[in-house]
Structures are given as C-alpha cells and as structure tokens.
Amino acid sequence: MKAELFEPLKFRPFRSLFSAQLFSDLGNWLDFIALQVIVAYHWGLDETAIAAVIITLGLPWIVFGPLASVIVDRLPKKQLMIICLFLRIMFIGGMFLAPNLYILLIFVFLKATASAIYDPARQSMIRFTVPENYLPQAVTLSQLSGNSMKIIGPALGGGLIFLFGTKSPFLFEAAGFLIAILFLLTLPNRDEKEYIAENKKRDDEHYWKELLEGIKHISHTPLLKSSVILSSVAFFIIFLYDGLFVFIAQNLGFTKGNFGLLISAVGLGSVAGSLLIGFWTNWRRKPIHIMSGSFLVSGALIIFMALGSMEIIQLPRSAWVIGAFFLGFMGSGESVPYGYILQTETPKQLMGRVSAASTSLQTLSMLIAPALGSLLAKWIGISFVLLGAGGATCLLGTFILIFIVGKFTALNDIHEKRFQA
C-alpha cells in the first residue's frame, strides 16, 4: 500500500525531528521583516545597509557550512543540533540589544553560522528517523515546513511588530528555538550509535581529505551531481530577478498595498505543490524528469510575466496572482525531488559534508545573482532581465530533457533499482 504524505509522522524519531524543524524554520524567517524594519525605519539607513544584512546572512552558508561539515559528520547530531539552537538563542539576544548596524551584523553572522551547522546535521538525521521507503514523504514534509514558514514567518513577524513593537519578533523567535530544543530532547539517539562509531574510526584521517570527500561524492555520483548543478543554476536564474520583483509588480499594476498578494501567491503555490508531490510519489522513479519539466513550465510563466511587464500582454491583477501561484507550485517540482535525490544518493556517513557542499554552491549562486541582475536591469531594463531569465529557465529544462532520453533515463533506472533493493 502506498504511504500517505503524513505517514512518516507515525515514527516517533521523525515526529520529534520534524516538530523541531517547524519551530527552527519559523525562527529562520520570523526576524526577516524585523531586521529590515530596524535597519530601514528604526535607524533610517539606505539600501546598502539592507544589502549588507542579506549578504551577512548568506556568507556563513558558503564559508563555514562546508568547513564544519566534517565535524558534523563525526559528532552525534542530536546533541549538535541542541547546541546550535542554544547558540542561536544567545545570538538573537545580541541582535535584540544591538545599538547599531555593525554590532547587529556581527550577531546576524553568528546566528547564520549556527544555522549553517544545524541544517546539515538535521539533513543527516532524516535517514535515521524513517525507513527508506518513507523517504519521499519525509523529504516532502521537510520541504513543506521550509516553504510554509517562508510565508508564515515574515507575515507573523510583521504582525508581531505591529502589536508589540519593532524588536518583538526576536523574543518570539528565541521562544520558538527553545520549544525546538524540547522536541529534540525527545529524539532517540540509539539508531546513530553505530554510525558515530564508524566515523570515530576516521579520526586519524586528514581533515581536508575528509572535507573533500563530500565534493568528490557529488562529482562521482551522476544523478546527484546533475541535481545539484540543476538546482544551483535554477537558484541563480531565480535570484537574477528576485530582487527586481517589486518593480515588476509595479509594471503589472500592483500597488504597495496589494503587492503582498503576489508574494503570498508564490508561497502558497509552493506549499500546494509540496502537498501534491507528497501525496503522489511516483515521481521518485524519475526525479530528474520532474525537475526538468518544472523548469519548462516555470520558464514559460516567467516569460509570460515579462511580456505583461512590457505591456505586450494585459491581464487583470487576479490573473497575475494566479500565475504567481503556479510559479511557486512548479518550484516545488524542483525542490522536493532535489531533496529526495540528496538523501537517497548519499551515504549516511557523508550526508553532512554533501549537504553542506551543495548548499554552499546554491547559496553562492543566490548571492552573486542579485548584483548581476541589478546591473543587467540598468543596462537592458527590468522586463528584459525577466524575459531572459524565463528563456534561460526554458532552455535549461529543454537541454536536460534531451539528455534524459539517453543518459538520465539509465541513471533514473539505476536509482529506482537501488531504492527498491
């Protein structure tokens, strides 16, 4: 019988891990609005200060995530995650008390560093909490948590600011991390003992050699390598225009008052897509096919919006909201299969290093792309940047689909046989 989406929650270890993730993901996004409000409104600083905050949030995932991944793979994940959550609570206290931008950036950097260590440990633990045949649903639930909190976190943060003041989200964020710790305390660690013992045998190996093993595993595993590259390129294309989205919305007829509808529609679409993929698990047999098909449809939607921004196509705002919903919906067709491939194509003892290496590459793409998108917007115009991003997304999907006929079909067949075994 086919497992339902929420079936992994019947396993107590995964239930504890997932509950902790909900509050951890909420904390990752709860202060997103608060940081911008403090910098722009409370201190009256300009766009450069906002950019500094965003860059500071991303740098630890590129630098410290991969470097700490060897330690992540050697240590008990439960204890490591609890320590990281305690550190994040302390650093949130520093953000709450920060008197100026420079002090704030220090604590933002430290909190992001703790998050960059926490996430590979969490990724590693998923495989220890559910049987292999429940991995698609477990990965989908994990993605669903992240996608949902991208909507709930900023919205809740804005509401807390309105009700309790500018810095109030930090207090609720700290409380959320404390609740996550309580859930992690109920997480059994007996399934990890054999794994930890195996990693301790590797302590005499050189640190850098172990660090490179994660990168080597990605490069020597064709299906995983393909999904990491696809995901990183997709992130790069998305973030070319992501920072320009507010101006695109203006061209489509959205005002400051209803711009939030467009962003919420993208988020709701991603949640709906994650739910559908969770209930329909046949995609796991050919995950690259699903990713490529999602790129094709997403690219077409982006091109459609670009034409609307140029006023070549004119539609009511409700139609653009629906288009944004399906853009987020198709985004789940990339993120969930990618998470599944990452889990099933990586040995447990390498999960921390592989997860950190892939996340580092994706984050690097996300940090470089906005600057390039801004330069291109000044050179050729915002609408043409969006048009180019949509065309590039379609080309990416088409290129991979051509290769699917041969090489990737064989890779997916191998992947399915290994999963069934």
N, C-alpha and C positions, 0 to 999 in steps of 0.2 A: 504494500500500500504506500502511496506517495505521501511523504511527510508534509504537513501543513507548515506555513510560514513560522508560526509560533511554537512549533513542536520542540525546538532546542531549549525552550524555557522550562521544559519539564525536568531537565537535568539541573540539579542544584548548583553545581560549579558554574555553569554558564549563566544561570539566573543571577548569581551573585556578581559575576563579571559584567554582565550586561547592565544590571542596575547601577553599578558603579560608573559604567561608561556614560549612562544617561546624564548623571549629575556632573561628570567630568566634561562632557561635550557642552552641556549647558554653561558651565563655567568658562569654557573657551570663547563663547560668544556673548556672554552676559555683559562683559565690560567693553565690548566693541564700540557701542554708541557712547558709553561713558567717557572713554579715552578721547574720542573726537570732540565731545561737548566740552570737556575740561580744557583741551588744547585750543579749540577754536573760539568758544564762547566765554569760558571762565577766565582764561589767560589772554584771549584776544590775539592769538598767533595766526600766521598765514598757512597757505597750502604746503609750504616747505616743512613746517613742523609736523603736519599730518603725515606727509610722506616719510619723515624720519621715524615716526611711530610705526608705520606699516613695514618699513624696511627692518627696523629693530625686531619686530615680531617674527619676521621670516628668516633672519640670519642664523639663529641657533639651529634651525632645522637643516641648514646647509652645512654648517661647520661642526657643531657639537653632536648632532644626531648620529652621523656615521662614526665619529671618533669614539663615542660612548657605546656604540653597538656591541663591541667585543665584550665589554663589561656586562652589558645587558644579557648577552647570551651565556655568561658564566654564573650569574647570580640568580637566586630564587626570585621569580617575577612578582609574586605576591608581596613580599617584603619591599622590593624595589619600588613598586607602584605606590605603596603606602607612604614610603619616604618621600617620593616625588610629590604626592598630594600634600603632605605636611609642609614641604618647602614652598609649594605654590601658595599655601595659606599665608606663610610668613611674607612672601614677596608681594602678595596682594595688600598686606598691611603696609608695606613700604610704598606701594602705589597710592594707597589711601592718604598717606601722610606726606607725599612728595610735595615740596614747596615750589618747584619749578620744573621746566621741561627736562633738564639734564638729569636730575635725580629720578624723575619719572621714567626716562628712557633706560636707566640702569636697572630698575626693578622690572620693567617690561621685558628687558633682555633676559634677566634671571628667570622670570616666570616662564618665558618661552623656552628657555634651555631645559627647565624641569619638564615641560610638556614634551619636548623633543626626545627626552629619555623615557618618559612614561609611555608614549604611544607604541614604540617597538616592543616594549615589554607586554603591553596589552595585546598586540597582534600575535605575539608568541603564545600567549596563554589561551587563545581561542582554540587551538588544536588540542589542548589538554582538557578542555571542558566539554566537548561533544564528540561523539563517534564520527568517523569520516563521512558517512552517508548523510549526516546532518549539516555538513559544512556549508552547502549553498544557502540554506536558511539562516545559519548562524552569521555568515558574512553579510547577507542581506539585512538582517536585523541591525548589525553593526553599522552598515552604511545608512540605514534608515534613521538611526539615532543621530548620526552626524548631520544628515540632510535636514531632519526635523529641527534640530537645535539651531541651525543656521537661520531658521525663521523665528522660532520661539525666543531664542536668546536675545537678539537685538530688539525685538518687539517688547519683551518683558523688561529689558534694560531701560528702554525709553519710558515705559510706564512707571518703573521704579523712580527714575529721575523726576518725572512729573509729580509723583506722590510724595517722595521722601527726600529729594534733593540730588544734586549732581553726583556725589560720590557714593550714594546708597547702593548701587549695583555691586560695588566691591564687597560690602558686608554680606549681601545675599550670596555672592559668589563663594566667599570663604565658607559660609554655612553649607553650601552645596558640596564643596570638596570634603568637608567634614562628614557629611552623610555618605559620600562615596567611600571614605575610609571605613566607615561602619559596615558597609556592604562587603568590602574586600576582606574584612576580618572574618567573615563567614565563608570565605572561599577556601576550600580544602587545598592543601599543597602536597598531598601524598602522591598524586599522579606525576609530580615533577621530580621526585627524588632520584629516579633512575637517570633522568635527563641531566640533572645537576651533577651527579656522579660522573657521567660521561664527559661533561665539559671540564670537570676538575682535572681529568687526565691530560688535558690540553694546556695546562698552565705553564708547562715548560716551553711551549712554542712562542716564537717571537710575536709581539703584539701586532706589528704591521702586517706580518704574514697572515694572521687571523683576520685582520681588518679587510685585507684584500680578498679573502675567501668569499665574502658576500658579493663583491663585484664580479669575481670570477664565476660564481654560480649563476648570476644573471646572464653573463656573456656566453656561458656554455649550455644554457637551457633555452632553446629557441623560442618556445611558446611564451615563457616568462619574459625573455628579452624583448620579444615583439610587443607584448602588452605594456611593458614599462616604457618603451620608446613611443608607442602609440599614445599612451596616457600623458607623457611629458609633452609631446608635440601638441596634443589637444589642449592641455593647460596653457601652453604658450599662445596658441591661437585665441583661446577664450580671453586671456588677460591682455591681449592686444587691444581689445575694445571694451573690456570690463570697466576700466576707469572712465571711459567716454560715454558710458551708458546713460548717464543723466542728461547729457547733451543730445543723444539720440532720442531719448524720451521726449525732450522738448520739441524736436523736429516732428515727432509723431503726434504732437498735440497734447502732451501731458503737462500738467502744471505742478508746482511744488506741492500742492495739496493732494493730488492723486497719483504722483509718481510712485508712491509706495505700493500701489496696486500692481504695477508692473513687476517690481522686485518680489512681492509676495507671490505673484502668479508663478514665477520661475521656481521659487522654493516649494510651493505646493505641488507643482508638476514633478519635481524631483522626488518628493515623498510618495506621490501616487505611483510613479514609475518603479520605485523601490518595492512598494507593496505588490505590484503586479508581478515583477520579476521574482519576488519571494514566493508567491503562490504558484507560479508557472516555472518549474525548474528544468524543463527540457533544454533550456539554453546552455546548461552546463556541458552538454556534449560538444558544442561548437561555440565557445565563448568569444573567439576572435571574430566569427561571423556576426555575432550580435553587436560587438563593438563597432565593426566597420559599417554595418547597416545604420547604426545610430549616428555615426559621423555623416553619412549621406543625407539623412533626413534633417539633422541639425543644421548642416551646411545650407540646405535649401531654405530652411526657416530664417537663417541669418541673412541670406541674400534677399529674401522677401522683405525683411525689416529694413535692409539697406535701401531698397527701392522705395519703401514707404518714407524713409528719412529724406530721400531725394524728391519726394512728392510725385514720383512716377506712378506709384500706387497709393490710392487714398481710401482708407477704411475707417470706420468708427473706432473709438478707443477700446470698446469692448472686444473688437476683433483682434486688436494688438495684444490685449490681455490674454486672450485665448491662445494666440501664437506664442506668447511668453511661457504660458503653462506647458505647452507641448515642447518648447525648447528645454525646459527643466526636466520634463518627462523623458525625453530622449537622452538627456545627460546621464540618467540612471542606467541606460543601456551600455554606458561605457564604464561607470564607476563600480557597479556591482560585479560584473564579470571580471574586471581587473582585480578586485579584492579576492575573488574566488581563485583566480589563477595564482595570485601571490601566495595564498595559503596552500593550495594543493601541489604546486610545483616547487615548493621549498621545504627541505628537511627541517624538522623541529629545532635541531641544534644550530641552524643558520638563520632562523627566522628574524631575530633581532637585527643582525647585520644586513640581511637582504632588504628588510622593511625600511631600515634607516637609509640605505643607499638609494633605493628607489624614491623614497620621499624627498631626499636631498636633491635628486635630479629634477623632480617635479617642482619643488619649491624654487630652485634656481630659475627654472623656466618662468614661474609666476612672478619673480622679482625683476627679471630682465624685460619681460614683455611690456609692462605698462609704460616704461620710459620710451621704448621703441614706438609703441602705439601713439604716445603723445607727440613724438617728433614727426611721425607719419601724418598725424592729424593736421599739424601745422603746415605740412608740405603739400598734401593732396586733399585734405579735408576729412572730416569725421565720417561722412557717409561712405566715402571710398575706402576708408580703413575697414569699416564694417563689411562692405562688399567684398574686399579682398580676403577678409577672414572667413567669410562664408564660402567663397570659392576655394580657398585653401583646405577648409574642412571637407568639402565635397571631393576634392582631388585626393585627399588622404584616404577617405573611405573607398574611393574607386580604385586607387592603387593597391590597397590591401586586398580588396575583393578579387582583383585579378590574380594575385598570388595565392589566394585561398583555393582557387581551382586546383592548384597542384600542391605546393609545399605545405600550406597551412592546413589543408584537409588531412594530410598524413599526420601532421602534428596533433591535430584535434583527435584523430583516431587513436593515436598512441596515448594521449591524455585520458580518453574515455576508458580504454582498456585498463590502464593503471588504476583509475578510480574504481572501476568495477571489481578489480582484483582485491 
